[in-house]
């Protein structure tokens, strides 16, 4: 029974990877919607459950991401992904952490590169990076509601930027 269940879970994971394995803007938007559902919950739980050392790591990673964007002409995905991974891991909810790791899996790299290109083309990389310290501060303050709200605003902003980019490409 365990083998069947593990095989079934692996099949579900493979379907998610296949769905997110393309490089279209619509696939990116779909992936961002799923990330929003998972990561809002993770942010609230991290505010409640993360240790002081874990919170410090989240805050430091948020600051590092801003520094990387400030000193580079391109968006920097590694600190951004690390920030989101830490929040999910420090939610101390194994399912949320596993889902986030699956959604940020390097096999989805074409979508991550597409998001980076859109952030570059629209000039929104710094705005997106500056959301991270706001989320981190809510977690540091142990304000689960504000952490969830800040994460929602962040991912809604990203979704809206990507939609606007897609729509401008259809018109132009």
Protein Blocks (a to p, Z undefined) as FASTA:
>chain_A
ZZmmmmmmmmmmmmmmmmmmmmbfklmmmmmmmmmmmmmmmmmmmmmmpcfklmmmmmmm
mmmmmmmmmmpcbdcfklmmmmmmmmmmmnopaklmmmmmmmmpmklmmmmmmmmmmmmm
nopmmmmmmmmmmmmmmmmnopaklmmmmmmmmmmmmmmmmmmmmmmmmmZZ
